[in-house]
Amino acid sequence: MIEIPESINIANQINEKLFGKTIFNVVANYSPHKFAFYHGDPKTYGELLSGQKIGESKGLGSMVEISAEDRRIVLSEGANIRFFKNNANIPLKHQFLLEFDDGSVLVVSIQMYGAIQVFMKGYNENRYYLIAREKPSPLHNEFDLVYFNGLRSEETNALSAKAFLATQQRIPGLGNGVVQDILFNSGIHPKRKMNTIDEKEYIKLFYSVKCTLGEMVSLGGRDTEKDLFGRKGGYKTLLSKKTVGKPCILCGTVIEKTSYLGGVIYWCPKCQPF
């Protein structure tokens, strides 16, 4: 799933490979997918995008936004975004395809669920998109300790640490994947209630959010996800499906796993007591 490290990394790669190219052909909903969600009618995407030149792309939380003159393409969640030099090796099944004037191709296939949005600039009222545009990224200066303190309230006291960080779009793009290492680096168990976390621990959590995400981005994303070219990210996850059942890198205790809040959590029983 696309989260902050992947959206930023893929957007940067799209800027390197696609900036200035003209869209020659558009194919949307070629392989219907029950959980592929489109903005408007995908049948209109060809008319909207054909002949448009690709501009700047950027990561917005769990979304990759691609500019095409006064049009916008937004890809999110389980959208697997891949670049090909030509159409010889593209996947047989896909939900969105852009072919450019030089023959290169951008293909999007949905894994589990995901969104593909094409619209004129300023004409998208999708709540998640608007929140992602409005709120500062944890990697920006505006996301400082004062801002982070403002996320905490009486309503959040009863939430678990995982729910606080990864639900209700408090921090767009910070999801179940990246939250595992953030909590590990701060020494906080995912199920621990926010009202038990004191000021010193909360400050440590703030710096863990900033530093952990910063490292993930600098290394090209997580090793559990893939980039624009299908390569795994260079950041080796500390807590993930790759490390469960293995010894903790800090203390040697076996990493545990359980289902929680509609997903899975991982933790070290010694480093993250509950």
GUSE-304173 format. One record per residue (C-alpha): x, y, z; residue in one letter. Coordinates in steps of 0.25 Angstrom, whole numbers, plus 5000, padded with zeros to 4 digits. Example, Ala and Ser with C-alpha at 12.3 -4.5 7.8 and 13.67 -1.06 7.14 Angstrom:
// residues 2
<r u="5049" v="4982" w="5031" r="A"/>
<r u="5055" v="4996" w="5029" r="S"/>
//
This chain:
// residues 274
<r u="5000" v="5000" w="5000" r="M"/>
<r u="5005" v="5014" w="4997" r="I"/>
<r u="5008" v="5022" w="5009" r="E"/>
<r u="5017" v="5034" w="5011" r="I"/>
<r u="5030" v="5028" w="5007" r="P"/>
<r u="5025" v="5022" w="4995" r="E"/>
<r u="5017" v="5034" w="4990" r="S"/>
<r u="5029" v="5043" w="4991" r="I"/>
<r u="5038" v="5034" w="4985" r="N"/>
<r u="5029" v="5030" w="4973" r="I"/>
<r u="5026" v="5044" w="4970" r="A"/>
<r u="5040" v="5048" w="4970" r="N"/>
<r u="5043" v="5036" w="4960" r="Q"/>
<r u="5031" v="5041" w="4951" r="I"/>
<r u="5037" v="5055" w="4951" r="N"/>
<r u="5050" v="5049" w="4946" r="E"/>
<r u="5044" v="5040" w="4935" r="K"/>
<r u="5031" v="5046" w="4931" r="L"/>
<r u="5032" v="5061" w="4932" r="F"/>
<r u="5030" v="5068" w="4919" r="G"/>
<r u="5024" v="5056" w="4912" r="K"/>
<r u="5011" v="5057" w="4904" r="T"/>
<r u="5000" v="5047" w="4907" r="I"/>
<r u="4997" v="5040" w="4894" r="F"/>
<r u="4987" v="5029" w="4898" r="N"/>
<r u="4979" v="5026" w="4910" r="V"/>
<r u="4972" v="5013" w="4915" r="V"/>
<r u="4964" v="5013" w="4927" r="A"/>
<r u="4956" v="5001" w="4934" r="N"/>
<r u="4962" v="4991" w="4923" r="Y"/>
<r u="4961" v="4980" w="4934" r="S"/>
<r u="4949" v="4983" w="4943" r="P"/>
<r u="4953" v="4982" w="4958" r="H"/>
<r u="4942" v="4982" w="4969" r="K"/>
<r u="4951" v="4991" w="4978" r="F"/>
<r u="4956" v="5000" w="4967" r="A"/>
<r u="4950" v="5014" w="4970" r="F"/>
<r u="4949" v="5024" w="4960" r="Y"/>
<r u="4946" v="5039" w="4960" r="H"/>
<r u="4935" v="5041" w="4951" r="G"/>
<r u="4933" v="5033" w="4938" r="D"/>
<r u="4946" v="5026" w="4934" r="P"/>
<r u="4941" v="5026" w="4920" r="K"/>
<r u="4944" v="5041" w="4920" r="T"/>
<r u="4958" v="5040" w="4924" r="Y"/>
<r u="4963" v="5039" w="4909" r="G"/>
<r u="4957" v="5052" w="4905" r="E"/>
<r u="4962" v="5059" w="4918" r="L"/>
<r u="4976" v="5054" w="4917" r="L"/>
<r u="4980" v="5052" w="4902" r="S"/>
<r u="4989" v="5062" w="4897" r="G"/>
<r u="4993" v="5068" w="4911" r="Q"/>
<r u="5007" v="5070" w="4915" r="K"/>
<r u="5012" v="5064" w="4928" r="I"/>
<r u="5016" v="5074" w="4938" r="G"/>
<r u="5021" v="5073" w="4953" r="E"/>
<r u="5017" v="5061" w="4961" r="S"/>
<r u="5017" v="5061" w="4977" r="K"/>
<r u="5013" v="5052" w="4988" r="G"/>
<r u="5001" v="5056" w="4996" r="L"/>
<r u="5000" v="5046" w="5008" r="G"/>
<r u="4996" v="5033" w="5002" r="S"/>
<r u="4994" v="5039" w="4989" r="M"/>
<r u="5002" v="5042" w="4976" r="V"/>
<r u="4997" v="5054" w="4969" r="E"/>
<r u="5002" v="5056" w="4955" r="I"/>
<r u="5000" v="5069" w="4948" r="S"/>
<r u="4996" v="5069" w="4933" r="A"/>
<r u="4994" v="5084" w="4930" r="E"/>
<r u="4981" v="5088" w="4936" r="D"/>
<r u="4977" v="5073" w="4939" r="R"/>
<r u="4981" v="5065" w="4951" r="R"/>
<r u="4983" v="5050" w="4952" r="I"/>
<r u="4983" v="5044" w="4966" r="V"/>
<r u="4987" v="5030" w="4970" r="L"/>
<r u="4985" v="5024" w="4984" r="S"/>
<r u="4985" v="5013" w="4993" r="E"/>
<r u="4987" v="5000" w="4986" r="G"/>
<r u="4990" v="5006" w="4973" r="A"/>
<r u="5003" v="4999" w="4967" r="N"/>
<r u="5009" v="5009" w="4958" r="I"/>
<r u="5019" v="5004" w="4948" r="R"/>
<r u="5027" v="5011" w="4937" r="F"/>
<r u="5031" v="5003" w="4924" r="F"/>
<r u="5040" v="5008" w="4912" r="K"/>
<r u="5030" v="5002" w="4903" r="N"/>
<r u="5017" v="4994" w="4903" r="N"/>
<r u="5024" v="4980" w="4901" r="A"/>
<r u="5024" v="4976" w="4915" r="N"/>
<r u="5012" v="4983" w="4921" r="I"/>
<r u="5003" v="4974" w="4930" r="P"/>
<r u="4992" v="4967" w="4923" r="L"/>
<r u="4982" v="4973" w="4934" r="K"/>
<r u="4982" v="4987" w="4938" r="H"/>
<r u="4972" v="4998" w="4942" r="Q"/>
<r u="4979" v="5010" w="4936" r="F"/>
<r u="4989" v="5013" w="4925" r="L"/>
<r u="4996" v="5025" w="4919" r="L"/>
<r u="5004" v="5024" w="4907" r="E"/>
<r u="5013" v="5035" w="4903" r="F"/>
<r u="5018" v="5041" w="4890" r="D"/>
<r u="5031" v="5034" w="4891" r="D"/>
<r u="5025" v="5020" w="4893" r="G"/>
<r u="5027" v="5019" w="4908" r="S"/>
<r u="5016" v="5015" w="4917" r="V"/>
<r u="5011" v="5017" w="4931" r="L"/>
<r u="5002" v="5006" w="4936" r="V"/>
<r u="4994" v="5005" w="4949" r="V"/>
<r u="4988" v="4992" w="4954" r="S"/>
<r u="4980" v="4991" w="4967" r="I"/>
<r u="4984" v="4982" w="4978" r="Q"/>
<r u="4973" v="4979" w="4988" r="M"/>
<r u="4967" v="4993" w="4987" r="Y"/>
<r u="4971" v="5007" w="4981" r="G"/>
<r u="4967" v="5020" w="4975" r="A"/>
<r u="4969" v="5026" w="4961" r="I"/>
<r u="4965" v="5040" w="4960" r="Q"/>
<r u="4965" v="5049" w="4948" r="V"/>
<r u="4959" v="5062" w="4948" r="F"/>
<r u="4961" v="5077" w="4944" r="M"/>
<r u="4969" v="5085" w="4954" r="K"/>
<r u="4961" v="5090" w="4966" r="G"/>
<r u="4949" v="5080" w="4963" r="Y"/>
<r u="4951" v="5069" w="4973" r="N"/>
<r u="4943" v="5069" w="4986" r="E"/>
<r u="4948" v="5056" w="4990" r="N"/>
<r u="4950" v="5057" w="5006" r="R"/>
<r u="4963" v="5050" w="5006" r="Y"/>
<r u="4969" v="5057" w="4995" r="Y"/>
<r u="4966" v="5071" w="5001" r="L"/>
<r u="4971" v="5067" w="5015" r="I"/>
<r u="4984" v="5062" w="5009" r="A"/>
<r u="4986" v="5075" w="5001" r="R"/>
<r u="4982" v="5083" w="5014" r="E"/>
<r u="4990" v="5077" w="5025" r="K"/>
<r u="5005" v="5078" w="5026" r="P"/>
<r u="5014" v="5066" w="5023" r="S"/>
<r u="5022" v="5061" w="5035" r="P"/>
<r u="5034" v="5064" w="5027" r="L"/>
<r u="5031" v="5078" w="5026" r="H"/>
<r u="5035" v="5089" w="5035" r="N"/>
<r u="5021" v="5093" w="5038" r="E"/>
<r u="5019" v="5079" w="5045" r="F"/>
<r u="5026" v="5083" w="5057" r="D"/>
<r u="5024" v="5079" w="5072" r="L"/>
<r u="5014" v="5090" w="5074" r="V"/>
<r u="5006" v="5085" w="5062" r="Y"/>
<r u="5008" v="5070" w="5068" r="F"/>
<r u="5003" v="5075" w="5081" r="N"/>
<r u="4990" v="5080" w="5075" r="G"/>
<r u="4987" v="5066" w="5070" r="L"/>
<r u="4985" v="5062" w="5084" r="R"/>
<r u="4972" v="5064" w="5091" r="S"/>
<r u="4962" v="5059" w="5102" r="E"/>
<r u="4956" v="5051" w="5090" r="E"/>
<r u="4969" v="5044" w="5087" r="T"/>
<r u="4972" v="5040" w="5101" r="N"/>
<r u="4964" v="5027" w="5100" r="A"/>
<r u="4971" v="5023" w="5087" r="L"/>
<r u="4982" v="5013" w="5085" r="S"/>
<r u="4995" v="5019" w="5080" r="A"/>
<r u="4993" v="5012" w="5067" r="K"/>
<r u="4979" v="5018" w="5065" r="A"/>
<r u="4984" v="5032" w="5069" r="F"/>
<r u="4995" v="5031" w="5058" r="L"/>
<r u="4988" v="5024" w="5047" r="A"/>
<r u="4973" v="5027" w="5047" r="T"/>
<r u="4964" v="5039" w="5044" r="Q"/>
<r u="4974" v="5045" w="5035" r="Q"/>
<r u="4981" v="5052" w="5046" r="R"/>
<r u="4994" v="5050" w="5038" r="I"/>
<r u="4990" v="5047" w="5024" r="P"/>
<r u="4998" v="5036" w="5018" r="G"/>
<r u="5003" v="5030" w="5031" r="L"/>
<r u="4997" v="5016" w="5031" r="G"/>
<r u="4998" v="5003" w="5037" r="N"/>
<r u="5011" v="5000" w="5030" r="G"/>
<r u="5020" v="5011" w="5035" r="V"/>
<r u="5013" v="5012" w="5048" r="V"/>
<r u="5020" v="4999" w="5053" r="Q"/>
<r u="5034" v="5005" w="5052" r="D"/>
<r u="5030" v="5018" w="5057" r="I"/>
<r u="5025" v="5012" w="5070" r="L"/>
<r u="5036" v="5002" w="5071" r="F"/>
<r u="5046" v="5014" w="5071" r="N"/>
<r u="5038" v="5021" w="5081" r="S"/>
<r u="5037" v="5009" w="5090" r="G"/>
<r u="5022" v="5010" w="5090" r="I"/>
<r u="5013" v="4997" w="5089" r="H"/>
<r u="5003" v="4999" w="5078" r="P"/>
<r u="4991" v="4996" w="5087" r="K"/>
<r u="4996" v="5005" w="5098" r="R"/>
<r u="4985" v="5016" w="5102" r="K"/>
<r u="4989" v="5030" w="5099" r="M"/>
<r u="4985" v="5035" w="5113" r="N"/>
<r u="4997" v="5026" w="5118" r="T"/>
<r u="5007" v="5033" w="5110" r="I"/>
<r u="5014" v="5045" w="5117" r="D"/>
<r u="5020" v="5057" w="5111" r="E"/>
<r u="5034" v="5052" w="5110" r="K"/>
<r u="5029" v="5040" w="5103" r="E"/>
<r u="5020" v="5048" w="5094" r="Y"/>
<r u="5032" v="5057" w="5090" r="I"/>
<r u="5040" v="5044" w="5087" r="K"/>
<r u="5028" v="5039" w="5078" r="L"/>
<r u="5028" v="5052" w="5071" r="F"/>
<r u="5043" v="5051" w="5067" r="Y"/>
<r u="5041" v="5036" w="5063" r="S"/>
<r u="5030" v="5041" w="5053" r="V"/>
<r u="5039" v="5051" w="5047" r="K"/>
<r u="5052" v="5043" w="5047" r="C"/>
<r u="5046" v="5029" w="5044" r="T"/>
<r u="5039" v="5035" w="5032" r="L"/>
<r u="5051" v="5043" w="5028" r="G"/>
<r u="5060" v="5030" w="5027" r="E"/>
<r u="5049" v="5023" w="5019" r="M"/>
<r u="5048" v="5033" w="5009" r="V"/>
<r u="5063" v="5035" w="5008" r="S"/>
<r u="5065" v="5020" w="5005" r="L"/>
<r u="5055" v="5020" w="4994" r="G"/>
<r u="5043" v="5014" w="5002" r="G"/>
<r u="5041" v="5001" w="5010" r="R"/>
<r u="5046" v="4987" w="5006" r="D"/>
<r u="5031" v="4983" w="5007" r="T"/>
<r u="5027" v="4992" w="4996" r="E"/>
<r u="5032" v="4994" w="4981" r="K"/>
<r u="5035" v="5007" w="4974" r="D"/>
<r u="5032" v="5012" w="4960" r="L"/>
<r u="5041" v="5001" w="4953" r="F"/>
<r u="5036" v="4989" w="4962" r="G"/>
<r u="5048" v="4990" w="4971" r="R"/>
<r u="5047" v="4988" w="4986" r="K"/>
<r u="5050" v="5000" w="4995" r="G"/>
<r u="5064" v="5001" w="5002" r="G"/>
<r u="5059" v="5003" w="5016" r="Y"/>
<r u="5059" v="4990" w="5023" r="K"/>
<r u="5047" v="4990" w="5032" r="T"/>
<r u="5049" v="4987" w="5047" r="L"/>
<r u="5035" v="4981" w="5049" r="L"/>
<r u="5027" v="4975" w="5037" r="S"/>
<r u="5023" v="4962" w="5031" r="K"/>
<r u="5038" v="4960" w="5028" r="K"/>
<r u="5042" v="4961" w="5043" r="T"/>
<r u="5031" v="4954" w="5051" r="V"/>
<r u="5036" v="4942" w="5058" r="G"/>
<r u="5051" v="4947" w="5057" r="K"/>
<r u="5059" v="4953" w="5069" r="P"/>
<r u="5058" v="4968" w="5071" r="C"/>
<r u="5070" v="4976" w="5066" r="I"/>
<r u="5072" v="4983" w="5080" r="L"/>
<r u="5069" v="4972" w="5090" r="C"/>
<r u="5068" v="4959" w="5083" r="G"/>
<r u="5053" v="4956" w="5088" r="T"/>
<r u="5045" v="4949" w="5077" r="V"/>
<r u="5036" v="4959" w="5070" r="I"/>
<r u="5021" v="4956" w="5071" r="E"/>
<r u="5009" v="4959" w="5063" r="K"/>
<r u="4994" v="4959" w="5065" r="T"/>
<r u="4981" v="4965" w="5058" r="S"/>
<r u="4977" v="4978" w="5063" r="Y"/>
<r u="4967" v="4989" w="5058" r="L"/>
<r u="4965" v="4983" w="5044" r="G"/>
<r u="4979" v="4980" w="5042" r="G"/>
<r u="4992" v="4974" w="5047" r="V"/>
<r u="5002" v="4979" w="5058" r="I"/>
<r u="5016" v="4975" w="5061" r="Y"/>
<r u="5024" v="4978" w="5074" r="W"/>
<r u="5035" v="4974" w="5082" r="C"/>
<r u="5030" v="4970" w="5096" r="P"/>
<r u="5042" v="4975" w="5103" r="K"/>
<r u="5045" v="4988" w="5096" r="C"/>
<r u="5030" v="4992" w="5095" r="Q"/>
<r u="5024" v="4987" w="5108" r="P"/>
<r u="5009" v="4987" w="5109" r="F"/>
//
